[in-house]
Amino acid sequence: MVPLNVSQIEGATLTAWPALRQAHDGLWLWRYARGYTKRGNSIHCLDPSDGAYAELRLRQMAELSRLHGIPPVFRVTPLTAPEIIDVLDGLQWEEFEPSLVMAMEMPDQDFPVDYQARYFDPSDPAWYRAQAQMSGYDQTTTEVVAQIVGAIACPAQGVLVYHKAGLPVAATLAAASGGVGVFLNVVTHPSARGMGYGRAVMGAALNWVRSTGATHAALQVLASNTPALNMYSSFGFGEVYPYVYRRAPDWGRG
């Protein structure tokens, strides 16, 4: 099977997690989602050959972020033009949260799931409120989550896994875009970590993606999150490429 390339993965993940507002400049993309998640509130370059007038374009998109009340953030991937990286270096935009994209081919059979799992339309409050509660979100953030998941255009399912007492203890969002399964917001309730619920919710999510006919799966994870890296590796995910966020040095002021 032909492996995924960076453009396929980036396209699938951008589709699976939409912004509430977007602006384009050539193959640069500015995204806004009321400040919730960096991938939804950052600047992207989707073609390494689109680096002309990098400083001017960066300043224009950074001003868009400021006008909307979010810090200017650039997501640097292998698709980022070298000229942009030179400008970011010159302007001293600092790196933070180095992360990895992992991917795998879908297997020929389902994964075992040791706990009860249920699937929901992502806009169903029964899913997104449970996910928000596990993540410790306030009401405003929960409302933003509802807006974002309500805007997903590709097939998607919210997944919950339950404790034997009937309470939801793990959640994720699974989406299928262009034959690629994408997994976002994987979370386990703090009181239930280390008990296999995270593995169960990922297994259930992978099984749903497999049922859509997806041939590959991809996800994003912090490079420092060793437990998550180990769990994803055990399913068959392997590192494809790193990425990092960069923010303006005055991001927290004025």
TAMO-V138004 format. One record per backbone hydrogen bond with DSSP energy under -0.5 kcal/mol. NH is the residue of the N-H (numbers start at 1). CO is the residue of the C=O. E is the energy in kcal/mol with one decimal. If there is no record, write none. Layout:
NH_CO_E, NH_CO_E
This chain:
9_5_-2.0, 10_6_-3.0, 11_7_-2.5, 12_8_-2.2, 13_9_-2.7, 14_10_-2.3, 15_11_-1.9, 16_12_-2.4, 17_13_-1.5, 20_32_-2.3, 21_32_-1.9, 23_30_-2.0, 25_28_-2.0, 28_25_-2.0, 29_44_-2.9, 30_23_-3.1, 31_42_-1.7, 32_21_-2.3, 36_33_-1.9, 37_35_-0.7, 41_38_-1.2, 43_73_-2.5, 44_29_-2.8, 46_27_-3.0, 50_47_-2.1, 51_49_-1.1, 54_51_-1.0, 57_53_-2.4, 58_54_-2.6, 59_55_-2.4, 60_56_-2.1, 61_57_-2.3, 62_58_-2.7, 63_59_-1.9, 64_60_-1.5, 65_61_-1.9, 66_62_-2.2, 67_63_-2.6, 68_64_-1.5, 69_66_-1.4, 70_65_-2.5, 74_246_-3.1, 75_43_-2.8, 76_74_-0.7, 76_244_-3.0, 77_75_-0.6, 80_77_-2.0, 82_48_-0.5, 84_81_-1.0, 85_81_-1.4, 86_82_-2.1, 87_83_-1.9, 88_84_-2.9, 89_85_-2.5, 90_86_-2.4, 91_87_-2.5, 92_89_-1.0, 93_88_-2.5, 94_92_-0.5, 94_247_-1.8, 96_245_-2.4, 99_243_-3.0, 100_221_-3.0, 101_241_-2.8, 102_100_-0.5, 102_219_-2.5, 103_238_-2.4, 104_217_-2.1, 106_215_-2.5, 118_160_-2.5, 120_158_-2.5, 124_121_-2.5, 127_124_-1.8, 128_124_-1.9, 129_125_-2.1, 131_127_-2.6, 132_128_-2.2, 133_129_-2.4, 134_130_-2.2, 135_131_-1.5, 136_132_-0.8, 136_133_-0.8, 137_132_-2.5, 142_138_-2.3, 143_139_-2.0, 144_140_-1.8, 145_141_-2.5, 146_142_-2.1, 147_143_-1.9, 148_144_-2.6, 149_145_-2.7, 150_146_-1.5, 151_147_-0.6, 151_148_-1.5, 152_149_-0.9, 153_15_-0.5, 155_176_-0.6, 157_174_-2.9, 158_120_-3.0, 159_172_-2.9, 160_118_-2.3, 161_170_-2.3, 162_116_-2.4, 163_167_-3.3, 166_163_-2.8, 169_161_-3.0, 170_161_-1.3, 171_187_-2.8, 172_159_-1.7, 173_184_-2.5, 174_157_-2.9, 175_182_-2.4, 176_155_-2.6, 177_175_-0.5, 177_180_-2.8, 180_177_-1.4, 181_216_-3.0, 182_175_-3.0, 183_218_-1.2, 184_173_-2.4, 187_171_-2.6, 187_185_-0.5, 189_169_-3.0, 192_189_-2.5, 193_190_-0.8, 195_192_-0.9, 200_196_-1.8, 201_197_-2.5, 202_198_-2.0, 203_199_-2.4, 204_200_-2.5, 205_201_-2.1, 206_202_-2.8, 207_203_-2.2, 208_204_-1.9, 209_205_-2.4, 210_206_-2.6, 211_207_-1.6, 212_208_-0.9, 212_209_-1.0, 213_210_-1.5, 214_209_-1.4, 215_179_-1.9, 216_179_-1.6, 217_104_-2.4, 218_181_-2.9, 219_102_-2.2, 220_183_-0.6, 221_100_-2.3, 223_98_-2.2, 225_222_-1.6, 226_224_-1.8, 229_225_-2.5, 230_226_-2.6, 231_227_-2.1, 232_228_-2.9, 233_229_-2.3, 234_230_-1.7, 235_231_-0.9, 235_232_-0.8, 236_232_-0.8, 236_233_-0.8, 237_232_-2.1, 238_103_-2.3, 240_101_-3.1, 241_101_-1.2, 243_99_-2.2, 244_76_-1.8, 245_96_-1.8, 246_74_-2.4, 247_94_-2.2, 248_72_-1.4, 251_248_-2.0, 253_250_-2.0
